[in-house]
Amino acid sequence: MNIPKKALAGIALAATAALGLTACGSNAGSAPVASGSASDGSVSGEITVYNAQHDTLTKEWVDAFTKETGVKVTIRQGSDTELSNQIVQEGQASPADVFLTENSPAMAQVENAGLFADVDKETLDQVPAEFRPSTGKWTGIAARSTVLVYDKNKISDDKLPKSMLDLAKPEWKGKWAASPSGADFQAIVAALLELKGEAATEEWLKGMKENFKAYKGNSTAMKAVNAGEVDAALIYHYYYYGDQAKTGENSKNVTPYFFKNQDPGAFLSVSGGGVLKSAKNADAAQAFLKFITGKQGQEVLKNGTSFEYAIASQVDANAKLVPIKDLQAPAVDPAKLNSAKVTELMTKAGLL
C-alpha cells in the first residue's frame, strides 16, 4: 500500500513526540513528565535535579526519596558555578526542577536572577533561621566549616593565627595553601566580604597573593600539608574527617584548627536547595526538598560518609565532628553572599 509523503511525515512526527514523552532521563535526557499531587498529598511522576553536591550524598537522598514516593529523579551533575550559570542562561526554559549546591553563593546567583519559587513553609520550618536565607527563596540542606589544617611538627599551638585575617601578615609568607579557583574557597571570601566589607577583603586578598601557595582542590591542598610541602591550608573540615574515616594516609600528619570566636575563618558555609519557578513537577520538587531537610534526609548526613553537618529537623551532626555550637561561627545571611563581587576582587588581586 502506498502512503502519501505528507502522511508519512505526520506518522514520524507523532512517533518522535511519543518517544520524547516516554524516554528515560539521563544526564543529557529529556525533560521529566509533569505530575501533580494526589488528594492524599502523595506525589508522582519525575523530577530533574541539577546537583552540585557530592554525587554519593545526593544519590543516597534520591534513592531514599524514590523508595518512599515512587518519584523518579534524574540527576545532572556539575559544579556550583557551572550549574548556576547554566540555570541563569536557561532561564524559564531550564529543565531543572531542583537545584542543590555545596555553597550558598551559587544559590544567591539564581535567586538574584528571579528563578526560584518560594520554598514551602513546612520545609522552611524544619531548618533553623541561621541556616537559610532571610528571603525564603531557598533553604539550607547541610553545612561545612572553614578550618585551617596544619602540620604540628612545623607549627606549635602558640604560633597558630588568632584570626584568618592573620594569614595575610608577612610572618605567614610561603607557609599556607588554598584552592582559590574553587567554589569552596570563593564562598569563604564571600563571607569575609559580607562580614568585613570590600576594603578589608581587598587588603586581605592582596596579602594572600603575597603569602600563599595555590593548589587545585581542597584535598590536594591538604595532601600538600601532609607531605610537608607547606605548613598549613585553609579548607573545609570534611576533607580531613573523610580521609581519617578511610585510610588516613593523606591526613596522618595533619591537625584541624578551628578559629571560632565569630572570626571570618569560622565561617559555616550553608549548602543550598531550591525549587525552580519553571519546575515541570513543582509538587514533587517541593516534596524532595522537604524530604532531604526532614529527619530521614538529615540522618543520611549524620550516619553517612560525607561528614557534612546535619542542620535541620533537630538531627545531630556526625558524632566524629565538632558540634556546631562549639564552632562559634559568625552570623552570615546566605542570601547576601556576592559571588560576582568576589570574582571581581579575586581577579583584581591576581588570584583568578
Salt bridges, closest charged atoms under 4 A:
ASP63 OD2 - LYS59 NZ 2.77
GLU102 OE2 - HIS54 NE2 3.21
GLU102 OE1 - ARG144 NH1 3.98
ASP118 OD1 - LYS137 NZ 2.69
GLU122 OE1 - LYS290 NZ 2.51
ASP125 OD2 - LYS121 NZ 2.76
ASP166 OD1 - LYS169 NZ 3.12
ASP184 OD1 - ARG144 NH1 3.33
GLU198 OE2 - LYS341 NZ 3.31
GLU202 OE2 - LYS348 NZ 2.51
GLU210 OE1 - LYS173 NZ 3.86
ASP231 OD1 - LYS154 NZ 3.79
GLU299 OE2 - LYS295 NZ 2.57
GLU308 OE2 - HIS54 ND1 3.43
GLU308 OE1 - ARG144 NE 3.12
ASP326 OD1 - LYS325 NZ 3.28
GLU344 OE2 - LYS341 NZ 3.01
